[in-house]
Amino acid sequence: MPPFPLLILVPIIAFLYSSVGFGGASGYLAVMGLFQLSTSLMASTALTLNVVVAGISFTSYARAGHLEKRLLLPFLATSIPAAFLGGYFKINDTLYFLVLYGVLTYVMVRMLFFPSQGDEAASLRPVPIPLALLSGAAIGLLSGMVGIGGGVFLSPLIILLHWGTTKQASAAAAAFIVLNSVSGLLGRLSGGNFEFGTLGLTLLPLGILGAWLGSRLGARRFSGRLLQRLLGLVLLIAVGKYWLTWF
């Protein structure tokens, strides 16, 4: 039986993350890290939850008409094989997490305190394909290594560089997370790093409940400005525990 706090926190995390098109892996990892669980079990459980939660979120955003293939396909071309490689190899992640949370902290501050102004659709720019391919490879590799889907990087990137609206970024991130999480899981299976049991089986239906509620509200009712604030809040949750522990 999972620790009781996880039964409460996982559906809340799934609700918050799915409302902005995420699967929630960084949040699940943060709360699972409070307990004495193996890193393989944590990463495998987080990726499995990611597939289900982000899949539900993607369905809601796609049905609401927010999916733009130009914001997804170039990144996927390089991220999927990179995520497989990242999941296959075991790494020492101390330095990586320092860099990871440094980047996430910057994005969190940007989203919370400097949201985009005016009409999002009026200021959109084309996506440079070489940069999209390079970004996809980097995000995929890092995501596979630590057991996240990568949407936490892709969505802010799309918004900050004005490649798409907030809801378009959420739709692209959700699909990106599902496919990269599957690739990362396959890499873990191939590399012998997959571990899943009672913990995952218990948390999965709770994640589904939170994702169903969060994704419907995010896709159809929340404004673009509110989604940016929620994205900042999600990132604050993800990085807060790390920096408190580090200091």
N, C-alpha and C positions, 0 to 999 in steps of 0.2 A: 504493500500500500504506500503511495507517495506521501511525503510529509503534508500535513493538512494545509499549511499556508499555500502550497502549490495549487491546491484545489480551488482556492479563492483567486489567486493571482493570475493563473493561466487564462481563464475566460476574460478577465479584465484586460489583460495584455492583448489577447486576440481581438477584442472589441476595438481598442484604441488603434492598433496597428492596421487592422483590416479597413478601418474607416478612411485611411489614407493610401490603401492599396498594398500594404505590406503583409508579410506572413508572420512577423513577430519574433523571429529567431533570436535577435539580439536581446530582446526582452526576456524570452524564455531562458536563455543562457545566463542572463544577469540574476534571475531569481533562483535558478537551479544551482548557481554557484554559491548560494548561501548554505547549501547542504553538502554533505560529503558524498558526492556522486562522481563516478569516473568520467573523465573528459570524453571518452568514446560514447558513453551512454548519453551524456548531455548533448553532444553534437548530433548524434543520430536521432534522438528524440526531437530536438529543435528543428532539424531538417524535415522530418516527417510531418510535424505540425505545420511547418512552413508550406509544404505542398498542399495540404488540405485547406488551411486558412487562406492562403493567397489564391488558391483555386476558386474558393467561394467569392472572394473579393473581386477577382478578375471577371467572373460571371456577372456580378452586379454592375460593374463599371462598363463592361462590353455591351450589356443589354441596354444601358442608359445612353449608348452612342458615343462613348469617350475614347474608344480604341483607335489609335493612329499607327498603322504599320511602320511608317517611316521612323517612329520613335522606338521601335522594337527590333526589327529584323537586322539592321546593321550591328547592333550590340550583341544580339544572340549568336551571330555568325562566329564570333571569336570567344564569347563568354562560356558557351556550353562545353567545348573541349577543354578550356582552361579550368573550369570548375571541376571537371572530372580529374584532371591532374592534381588540382589542389586537394581534393578529397582522398586521392590515392596515397599521397605522401604524408608521413608523420613529421611534424616540425616542432621546434622549440619556439613557442609563441610569445615570450616575454617582450622582446623588442617590437614584435609585430603589433601586439595589443596597445603598446604605447603610441605607435604611429596611428593605428586604427582609431583610437579614442581621441587623439588629437584632431584628426580630420573631422570626426563626428561632432566634436565640441564646436569647431568652427561653423559647421553647417547648422548646428542647433542654435547658436547665437544669431546667425544670419536669418533663420526662419522665424525665430521668436521676436526679434527686435527690428528687423529690416525687411518686412514682407514687401513683395512687389506692389507697385502702385498702378492705378489706372486700369485700362482695358487690357487684359492679358493677351487676348487674341490679336489685338492690333499691333503688338510689338514683337511678334514671333519671327525667328530667324531660321533659315534652313540648317539642317544637321550636316556638318562636314563628315563625309563618309570615312576618311582616314582616321580622324579623331574618334569617331564612333567605334571603329574597329579596335583601335588601341585601348580606348576606355573599357570596352567590353571584355577584352582579354585580361586587363588588370583587375577589374572588378570580379570576373569569374574566378581567377586564380585565388585571390584573397578570400573570396566567399567560400570556395571549396575547402580551403585550409582550416577555417575556423568554424564552419558549420552554419553559415547564414546564406540567404538567397541572393543578396546583392542589391535589392531594391532600395535599401537604405542609402546607397551611393547613387544609383541611377536616377531616382526621382528628384533629389535635390539638384543633381547635375542638369537635368532637363529644365528645371524651373529657373535656376540661377543663370543659365546661359540663354534663356528665352527661346528654347527649342519647341516648347509646347506649353499649354495651359496646365494649371495644377491638376485638374481632373484627368487630362490626357496623360500627364506624368504618372498619376496613380494607376491608371489602366495599364500602361506600359510596364510599370514596376511590378504589378501583380503577375502578369504573364512571365516576365523576366525571372521573377522569384520562383515560380512553379518549375520552369524548365531547368534553371540552374540548380535548384534544390534536388530535383530528380537526378541530374548529372552528378552532383556531389554525393548523393546516396549511392549511386552505382559505383563511383570511385571508392567509397568507403567499403562497400561489399567486396570489390576486387582487391583492395589492399588489406582486408581483414580488420578494418577499423569500425565496423558497424556493430552496434549493440542496442537492442531494443527488447523490452519486456513488459512487465506489469506497469511500470511507470508510464510508458508511452500509451499502452492500451487504456489506462485510466484517464489520462489527460486528453486524449484525442477527442472524445465526445464533448468535453468542456470547451475545447478550442473551437469546435464546430459551432457550438451555440453562440459564443462570443463573436465569431466571424460573421455569422449570418446577420446578427443585429447590427454590428458595426459597418459592414459593407453596404447594407441597404441604406443606412443613414448617410454614409459618405458619398455614395454615388448619386443619390437623388435629392437629398435635403440640405446637406451642408454646403455653404458657399466656398468659393475658391480661397478667399481670405481666411476663413475659419479652418479650412484644411491645412493651410500653411502653418497656422498657429498650432493645430493638432500635431502636425509633423514635428514642429519644434518641441512640443511636449513629449512626444514619443522618444525623440532623440535625447531629451533631458533625462528621461527615465533610464534609457540605455546607458548613458555615460556617467550618471550620478554616482552609482555604486562603485564604479571603477575608480573614479578620482578620489572618492572618500577613502577607499582602501589604499590607494597609492600614496596619499598624503599621510 
